[in-house]
Amino acid sequence: MSKGCLQGSAALAEILLRPASFYESIRCQLLLGRRVEALDTAQKVVRLDDGQMLPYEQLVLATGARARRWPGLPEGPLPVFTLRTWDDALALGERLAQVRRLAVLGAGYVGLEVAASATRRGVEVSVFEGAPRVMQRSVGALTSALVERLHKQHGVQLHLGAKIHAVDVAGAATQDAVQLDTAAGRFGADGLVVGIGAEPRTELAKQAGLLCGHAIRIDASCRTSDPDVFAIGDCAEQALQADAEPTRLESVQNATDQAKCAAAALTGKPLPPAPVPWFWSDQFGHRIQVAGRPAPNDDTVLQHHREAIRAGGLVSARRPRRRGGGSRRSRGLHGRPPAHPYRPAHRPCAARQPGRGATQPRRPRLTKGNPRMPTIHFLTPDGQAIDLQAQDGLSVMEAAVASNVPGIDADCGGACACATCHVYIDEGWADRLPAKTELEIKMLEFAAAVEPTSRLSCRLVVGPDIDGLVMRIPASQH
C-alpha cells in the first residue's frame, strides 16, 4: 500500500483497507486517536489514556508491530527513515524528491520495494544486506538470484554479506548526510532507509501477564494464555504445525487468516482450515508470489512460460521433501494447492485479444483451444473481446491476471479486501451463479459503478458450470 505513496500516485483514501462507512455498516464503534494504557484480565477491563474503563467479555489484541531501528541512531528530524505507517511513507516520499543517492539497510520485502520505488523516481539506490542473498527468510536461493538479477538490471547496487561498523548522520542536510562505514569501505548517501524488520508490540500483553515468546503466544484458535483474550497479526506468534516452534508471519494475508480464525472461535463456529502461508511483493512491475515457507532441503523446480516472461512473470517452485527422503507431489503444504495456484508451465489459460479498433462492444466467439477447459468471455471498456480458457479450480480473477486481461487485478492478493477485481456478469448468467456471500456484498460497496449484476471475480471459481460465462470489465475500479 505504501508503494503508491512513494511513487506519488496514491492518496490515503485510496489505500485504506476499509473506509469509515464500512465500520458503521457493521455497527462497529471506532475510538480513533485513543490509547489503551493497561489491561486487567482478572477484572476484564481495559483502561484508556483518559482514565476511562472499558469492560469486555472477550478481547482481541491486534497491536501490530513497530519498525526496528538501527542501534545508536538518535531520535529527531534526520534523513533516516523507516516504513511502517502512512506518515512514514509520506515523509520518505517527500525525501525521494530531494535526494540523488539513497542507502537502504535490509534486503527483505520493505527494503527491496523501497529500492524499486526510489529507482523509478530516478534515485541512485544502494542496498546493504548482512545475509548472503536477498529475501533469505522467505524464498529459496534460486528465487533470490532471480530477484537480485531483476534489481541489478534496473541499476540497484546490491551489497550482500555486508558488515556495517557504523552509521554516521550529519544532520538533515540533503547531500551526503549519511555515511556508512562498512568492511568494504565507506559509502555516502543523501538519505537512509532502515528496513531490518519489525518488533511486535507486546507491552500490553506482558503487563497483563499473558504468555509471550518473541511475540504474544497463541494457539490454533488464536487464543492467548488467557482463554478470553485473543491475539492476531504481527503481534502474535503461532505454531504452524503441531510439532513446530511458534512463528510470527508478517503479512497482510496472515493477519486476514488469523482474523477469520479468531472470529470463528469468538462466535462458536468451526475453525477454518489451516491456511498456507502466503506472501507477495511488487517490484519493478513484477509480482513475486510465495506460497509456503522454504526449508534447506527443499527440491527446486524452475519453470519458464513464454507468455508470462513477456509480461514479467516467472515461476520458481520449491518442493518440500518427506522426512523419509522422498518428495511430496507439488500440491503445496498440507497436501493442498497453494492459495494462488498459477501453473504457467502447464498453460492453465489461453487468451486471445483482437486488435484495437472495435467501436462497439460485441459478444465474443469461442476460441478454438482445449475443449476440456472452460471458456470465459470478457468485454473490455474499449470494445475488445477476450476469450480465455482456464483450468478448473482457479478463481476467475486468477485466470484473468495470469493471462494479462486488462482491468482486472487484486490489490489484496485475492483476500476479498479491495474490490479491484469487480466485473459485471451477463444478465443471462446472473441466476446461474452461486449467490453472493455477505462478505462479497460488503466489499462491492467499495467498487465503482456497482450494478445489480456486479460480482467480485476473486469469488467465482472456474469449473464446468461457468463454461461460456460472459462478463464486462468496468471502466474504472475506483
Legacy VTK file of the C-alpha trace (Angstrom):
# vtk DataFile Version 3.0
C-alpha trace
ASCII
DATASET POLYDATA
POINTS 478 float
0.000 0.000 0.000
2.918 2.352 0.599
4.441 1.937 -2.876
1.827 4.164 -4.490
2.587 6.886 -1.953
6.346 6.622 -2.517
5.798 6.996 -6.238
3.379 9.904 -5.742
0.389 8.084 -7.245
-1.815 7.292 -4.230
-3.799 9.189 -1.608
-4.711 7.939 1.851
-8.362 7.345 0.927
-7.281 5.072 -1.938
-5.255 2.656 0.174
-7.426 2.247 3.269
-8.438 -1.388 3.650
-11.852 -0.218 4.854
-13.477 3.242 4.732
-15.251 4.617 7.804
-18.630 3.729 6.265
-17.762 0.036 6.455
-17.484 0.072 10.250
-20.741 2.000 10.520
-22.465 -0.605 8.361
-21.469 -3.436 10.702
-22.224 -1.389 13.865
-18.597 -1.289 14.963
-17.631 1.660 17.182
-14.215 3.129 16.369
-12.245 5.029 19.019
-9.545 6.704 16.934
-6.679 8.636 18.459
-7.094 6.808 21.768
-4.575 4.635 23.565
-5.056 1.634 25.861
-2.778 2.129 28.868
-3.498 -1.049 30.827
-5.260 -4.411 30.567
-6.716 -6.138 33.642
-7.615 -9.706 32.730
-8.882 -10.501 36.247
-11.462 -7.685 36.190
-11.889 -7.908 32.395
-11.411 -4.196 31.752
-9.066 -2.030 29.708
-8.026 1.450 30.819
-7.742 4.201 28.207
-5.353 7.154 28.216
-8.014 9.454 29.693
-8.787 7.072 32.561
-11.954 5.651 31.005
-12.513 1.970 31.842
-13.994 -0.285 29.153
-15.299 -3.696 30.281
-15.136 -6.704 27.974
-16.292 -10.293 27.814
-13.767 -11.307 25.180
-10.867 -9.266 23.848
-8.743 -9.307 20.684
-5.242 -7.821 20.701
-4.249 -6.580 17.234
-1.498 -4.212 18.355
0.763 -4.871 15.372
4.471 -4.139 15.302
6.859 -1.183 15.090
9.727 -0.815 12.659
13.065 -1.901 14.142
15.522 0.997 14.380
19.261 0.914 13.793
21.058 0.894 17.174
22.661 4.171 18.184
20.854 6.486 15.774
19.398 9.444 17.682
15.739 10.407 17.526
14.863 13.561 15.611
14.328 15.078 12.153
17.140 13.224 10.434
17.489 11.944 6.853
16.866 8.457 8.266
13.549 6.737 7.620
11.616 3.612 8.480
8.482 2.484 6.655
5.593 1.310 8.784
2.863 3.964 8.797
1.222 6.346 6.340
3.173 9.227 7.871
6.387 7.243 7.329
5.503 6.799 3.661
4.651 10.491 3.236
7.926 11.624 4.820
10.006 9.220 2.733
8.114 10.104 -0.446
8.898 13.795 0.075
12.561 13.000 0.703
12.845 10.973 -2.503
12.072 14.148 -4.446
15.185 15.792 -2.936
17.905 13.130 -2.946
20.253 11.790 -5.602
21.522 8.779 -3.689
19.654 6.583 -1.216
21.081 3.872 1.046
18.801 1.036 2.186
19.648 -1.252 5.100
17.994 -4.633 4.619
17.078 -6.623 1.502
13.741 -8.003 2.647
10.333 -7.024 1.296
10.418 -3.457 2.625
13.988 -2.718 1.565
13.584 -4.062 -1.966
10.205 -2.441 -2.576
11.615 0.915 -1.438
14.630 0.351 -3.704
12.352 -0.320 -6.686
10.121 2.699 -5.982
13.084 5.057 -5.477
14.853 3.825 -8.608
11.740 4.505 -10.655
11.887 8.087 -9.397
15.424 8.482 -10.702
17.264 7.983 -7.396
20.523 6.007 -7.261
19.960 3.214 -4.730
22.432 1.058 -2.808
21.072 -1.816 -0.702
23.132 -3.285 2.151
22.240 -6.749 3.457
24.107 -8.812 6.054
22.842 -12.119 4.626
24.453 -13.625 1.515
21.276 -13.217 -0.586
18.129 -11.102 -0.758
14.810 -12.141 0.842
16.626 -15.014 2.521
13.964 -15.649 5.174
11.063 -16.058 2.748
12.321 -17.534 -0.545
14.816 -20.120 -1.728
18.228 -19.439 -3.210
17.090 -19.663 -6.838
14.293 -17.155 -6.361
16.702 -14.860 -4.522
19.037 -14.985 -7.524
16.207 -14.056 -9.896
15.185 -11.095 -7.725
18.813 -9.966 -7.462
19.133 -10.062 -11.243
15.952 -8.002 -11.600
17.284 -5.249 -9.339
20.709 -5.197 -10.953
19.094 -4.846 -14.381
17.455 -1.642 -13.117
20.678 -0.232 -11.687
20.264 -1.030 -7.979
23.627 -1.616 -6.272
23.377 -4.716 -4.039
25.954 -5.163 -1.257
25.290 -8.665 0.094
27.057 -10.120 3.113
27.754 -6.536 4.159
29.247 -5.790 7.573
28.391 -2.311 8.770
30.606 -0.967 11.520
28.943 2.419 11.979
26.274 4.732 10.612
27.084 8.442 10.864
24.471 11.114 10.238
25.494 14.752 9.736
22.171 16.480 10.425
19.337 16.923 7.971
21.378 18.318 5.051
20.478 16.716 1.741
23.827 15.892 0.121
25.998 13.179 1.708
24.132 13.496 5.015
24.628 9.779 5.698
27.954 7.954 5.880
28.116 4.151 6.172
31.350 2.649 7.477
31.456 -0.946 6.175
34.030 -3.703 5.874
34.183 -2.925 2.128
34.777 0.793 2.617
32.884 3.996 3.289
29.700 4.890 1.403
27.898 8.222 1.298
24.207 8.873 0.644
21.704 11.695 0.874
19.150 9.604 2.762
18.873 6.273 4.583
16.000 3.787 4.863
16.225 1.220 7.655
14.309 -1.906 6.632
15.645 -4.507 9.077
12.393 -5.995 10.280
9.782 -5.179 12.891
9.327 -5.624 16.636
5.923 -6.884 17.845
4.054 -4.598 20.227
3.739 -6.878 23.243
3.920 -4.346 26.095
0.205 -4.526 26.908
0.170 -8.335 26.827
3.246 -8.629 29.037
1.866 -6.110 31.535
-1.295 -8.242 31.744
0.748 -11.406 32.381
-0.043 -13.134 29.081
2.428 -15.732 27.840
4.871 -14.210 25.348
7.888 -15.505 23.468
9.206 -13.330 20.670
5.567 -12.211 20.358
2.229 -12.960 22.025
1.863 -16.758 22.111
-1.430 -18.046 20.639
-2.908 -21.476 19.944
-4.616 -22.807 16.798
-7.754 -20.752 17.550
-5.691 -17.565 18.157
-6.306 -17.713 21.915
-3.620 -16.467 24.266
-2.797 -17.996 27.641
-5.989 -16.289 28.870
-8.972 -18.098 27.255
-10.932 -14.848 26.859
-8.120 -12.917 25.169
-7.146 -13.471 21.541
-4.267 -12.032 19.505
-3.869 -11.733 15.736
-1.483 -10.306 13.156
2.068 -9.035 13.552
1.907 -9.008 17.365
1.267 -12.774 17.604
3.263 -15.980 17.155
1.707 -19.346 16.396
2.869 -22.891 15.703
2.049 -23.678 12.071
2.225 -27.426 12.766
1.712 -29.493 15.899
5.424 -30.210 16.429
6.750 -26.848 15.202
8.113 -23.880 17.084
5.845 -20.810 17.230
6.404 -18.477 14.284
5.445 -14.866 13.608
4.428 -14.209 9.998
4.473 -10.561 8.902
1.963 -10.359 6.056
-1.479 -8.996 5.272
-2.640 -12.487 4.368
-1.634 -13.918 7.750
-3.434 -11.130 9.602
-6.549 -11.770 7.498
-6.399 -15.537 8.060
-5.938 -15.148 11.816
-8.791 -12.632 11.963
-11.101 -15.182 10.326
-9.917 -17.862 12.752
-10.435 -15.670 15.831
-13.873 -14.562 14.572
-14.924 -18.195 14.186
-13.756 -19.020 17.725
-15.463 -15.944 19.164
-18.796 -16.801 17.526
-18.651 -20.517 18.266
-18.307 -21.585 14.652
-15.926 -24.283 13.288
-12.408 -23.037 12.717
-11.423 -22.582 9.052
-8.826 -24.990 7.604
-5.225 -24.142 8.435
-4.092 -21.799 5.656
-0.898 -21.976 3.618
1.435 -19.043 4.470
1.332 -16.708 1.517
3.246 -13.517 0.669
3.512 -11.246 -2.334
5.571 -8.282 -3.455
5.502 -5.903 -6.436
8.953 -4.827 -7.661
9.723 -3.119 -10.995
6.369 -4.185 -12.424
6.883 -7.841 -11.449
4.646 -9.579 -8.927
6.505 -12.069 -6.741
4.213 -14.572 -5.016
5.270 -17.065 -2.363
3.130 -19.925 -1.048
4.531 -21.828 1.915
7.891 -21.387 3.612
11.250 -22.599 2.256
13.397 -25.190 4.007
17.069 -26.020 3.380
16.362 -29.491 1.968
13.624 -28.486 -0.487
13.834 -29.513 -4.132
13.693 -26.617 -6.592
11.850 -26.697 -9.915
12.230 -23.751 -12.303
9.510 -23.289 -14.913
9.504 -20.624 -17.638
6.423 -19.670 -19.591
6.838 -17.712 -22.802
3.745 -15.528 -22.382
4.435 -14.995 -18.660
8.034 -13.983 -19.295
6.903 -11.386 -21.832
4.614 -9.977 -19.128
7.321 -10.114 -16.491
6.405 -13.423 -14.847
8.354 -16.483 -13.789
7.585 -19.409 -11.517
10.105 -20.976 -9.168
8.611 -23.743 -7.048
10.248 -25.311 -4.022
9.017 -28.832 -3.327
9.261 -29.965 0.332
10.907 -33.329 0.946
9.381 -36.009 3.129
11.256 -36.762 6.307
11.960 -40.222 4.935
13.794 -38.765 1.951
11.116 -38.959 -0.724
9.436 -35.889 -2.215
5.816 -34.876 -1.951
3.808 -34.076 -5.026
3.855 -30.346 -5.611
0.407 -29.603 -4.178
1.547 -27.106 -1.553
1.659 -27.551 2.179
-0.695 -29.995 3.946
-1.398 -31.694 0.597
-3.431 -28.767 -0.756
-2.830 -26.420 -3.669
-1.229 -23.086 -2.810
-3.566 -20.155 -2.203
-2.962 -18.840 -5.744
-2.092 -21.895 -7.848
-0.820 -20.331 -11.082
0.681 -23.049 -13.272
2.131 -21.216 -16.285
4.270 -24.121 -17.479
1.135 -26.227 -17.920
-0.718 -23.449 -19.811
-3.703 -23.033 -17.459
-5.008 -20.121 -19.531
-5.031 -19.240 -23.215
-6.304 -15.774 -24.095
-6.954 -14.180 -27.493
-7.021 -10.383 -27.780
-8.230 -8.986 -31.113
-6.563 -5.816 -32.337
-7.838 -2.478 -31.146
-10.231 -0.564 -33.289
-13.660 -2.008 -32.482
-16.034 0.845 -31.737
-18.978 -1.171 -30.409
-18.720 -3.984 -27.823
-19.578 -7.324 -29.357
-20.176 -10.755 -27.906
-17.004 -12.817 -28.410
-16.940 -16.126 -30.203
-15.425 -19.243 -28.679
-11.680 -19.606 -29.032
-10.503 -22.799 -30.703
-8.442 -24.289 -27.913
-8.602 -27.111 -25.442
-12.230 -28.347 -25.428
-11.761 -29.787 -21.931
-11.057 -26.371 -20.375
-13.945 -23.977 -19.529
-14.052 -20.789 -21.606
-14.748 -17.330 -20.167
-15.610 -14.304 -22.327
-14.582 -10.775 -21.317
-15.750 -7.470 -22.833
-13.372 -4.598 -22.073
-14.423 -0.916 -21.765
-12.721 -0.040 -25.077
-14.641 -2.676 -27.022
-12.153 -5.555 -27.029
-13.487 -9.100 -26.806
-11.218 -11.555 -24.987
-11.811 -15.308 -24.913
-9.961 -17.094 -22.136
-9.655 -20.789 -21.368
-8.900 -21.511 -17.723
-8.082 -24.533 -15.616
-10.660 -25.796 -13.122
-10.100 -24.651 -9.549
-8.680 -21.204 -10.296
-10.724 -18.158 -9.459
-11.805 -16.082 -12.447
-9.574 -13.284 -11.117
-6.522 -15.584 -11.006
-7.152 -16.792 -14.551
-7.590 -13.218 -15.831
-4.460 -11.918 -14.092
-2.382 -14.880 -15.294
-3.427 -14.093 -18.879
-2.998 -10.299 -18.530
-6.647 -9.438 -19.095
-6.669 -5.623 -18.701
-8.740 -4.004 -15.962
-8.833 -6.930 -13.516
-6.470 -7.133 -10.555
-6.476 -7.899 -6.840
-4.549 -5.369 -4.785
-5.310 -7.542 -1.742
-3.903 -10.678 -3.408
-7.301 -12.366 -3.546
-8.215 -11.865 0.134
-11.515 -10.178 -0.858
-10.439 -6.885 0.666
-10.064 -4.414 -2.208
-12.838 -4.794 -4.885
-10.321 -4.175 -7.712
-11.439 -7.395 -9.455
-15.004 -6.094 -9.911
-16.844 -7.297 -13.058
-20.381 -7.193 -14.481
-21.970 -10.578 -15.197
-24.087 -11.000 -18.337
-27.744 -10.908 -17.277
-28.323 -14.365 -18.679
-25.821 -15.720 -16.165
-26.894 -13.800 -13.080
-29.202 -16.553 -11.789
-26.900 -19.431 -12.773
-24.024 -18.497 -10.464
-23.771 -19.091 -6.708
-25.397 -16.332 -4.682
-23.237 -13.503 -3.375
-21.884 -14.053 0.111
-22.304 -11.403 2.800
-18.598 -10.578 2.506
-18.841 -10.101 -1.267
-21.865 -7.826 -0.841
-19.981 -5.704 1.695
-16.872 -5.446 -0.464
-18.858 -4.434 -3.543
-19.815 -1.267 -1.656
-16.258 -0.072 -2.315
-16.297 -0.746 -6.059
-17.029 1.936 -8.632
-20.323 1.998 -10.591
-21.923 -1.021 -8.913
-24.834 -2.597 -10.816
-27.219 -5.433 -9.912
-25.024 -7.815 -11.939
-21.776 -6.767 -10.197
-19.586 -9.563 -8.831
-16.052 -9.946 -7.492
-14.158 -12.231 -9.850
-11.970 -13.482 -6.972
-15.109 -15.202 -5.573
-16.036 -17.040 -8.808
-14.350 -20.419 -9.261
-13.612 -21.812 -12.714
-15.400 -25.069 -13.455
-17.741 -26.734 -15.987
-20.716 -24.818 -14.552
-19.323 -21.472 -15.765
-18.212 -22.617 -19.237
-19.238 -19.800 -21.587
-19.607 -17.171 -18.831
-19.771 -13.627 -20.259
-18.723 -10.589 -18.214
-17.936 -6.917 -18.746
-14.982 -5.136 -17.165
-15.745 -1.703 -15.625
-14.031 1.387 -16.989
-12.620 2.087 -13.512
-12.242 0.003 -10.378
-12.055 3.006 -8.018
LINES 1 479
478 0 1 2 3 4 5 6 7 8 9 10 11 12 13 14 15 16 17 18 19 20 21 22 23 24 25 26 27 28 29 30 31 32 33 34 35 36 37 38 39 40 41 42 43 44 45 46 47 48 49 50 51 52 53 54 55 56 57 58 59 60 61 62 63 64 65 66 67 68 69 70 71 72 73 74 75 76 77 78 79 80 81 82 83 84 85 86 87 88 89 90 91 92 93 94 95 96 97 98 99 100 101 102 103 104 105 106 107 108 109 110 111 112 113 114 115 116 117 118 119 120 121 122 123 124 125 126 127 128 129 130 131 132 133 134 135 136 137 138 139 140 141 142 143 144 145 146 147 148 149 150 151 152 153 154 155 156 157 158 159 160 161 162 163 164 165 166 167 168 169 170 171 172 173 174 175 176 177 178 179 180 181 182 183 184 185 186 187 188 189 190 191 192 193 194 195 196 197 198 199 200 201 202 203 204 205 206 207 208 209 210 211 212 213 214 215 216 217 218 219 220 221 222 223 224 225 226 227 228 229 230 231 232 233 234 235 236 237 238 239 240 241 242 243 244 245 246 247 248 249 250 251 252 253 254 255 256 257 258 259 260 261 262 263 264 265 266 267 268 269 270 271 272 273 274 275 276 277 278 279 280 281 282 283 284 285 286 287 288 289 290 291 292 293 294 295 296 297 298 299 300 301 302 303 304 305 306 307 308 309 310 311 312 313 314 315 316 317 318 319 320 321 322 323 324 325 326 327 328 329 330 331 332 333 334 335 336 337 338 339 340 341 342 343 344 345 346 347 348 349 350 351 352 353 354 355 356 357 358 359 360 361 362 363 364 365 366 367 368 369 370 371 372 373 374 375 376 377 378 379 380 381 382 383 384 385 386 387 388 389 390 391 392 393 394 395 396 397 398 399 400 401 402 403 404 405 406 407 408 409 410 411 412 413 414 415 416 417 418 419 420 421 422 423 424 425 426 427 428 429 430 431 432 433 434 435 436 437 438 439 440 441 442 443 444 445 446 447 448 449 450 451 452 453 454 455 456 457 458 459 460 461 462 463 464 465 466 467 468 469 470 471 472 473 474 475 476 477
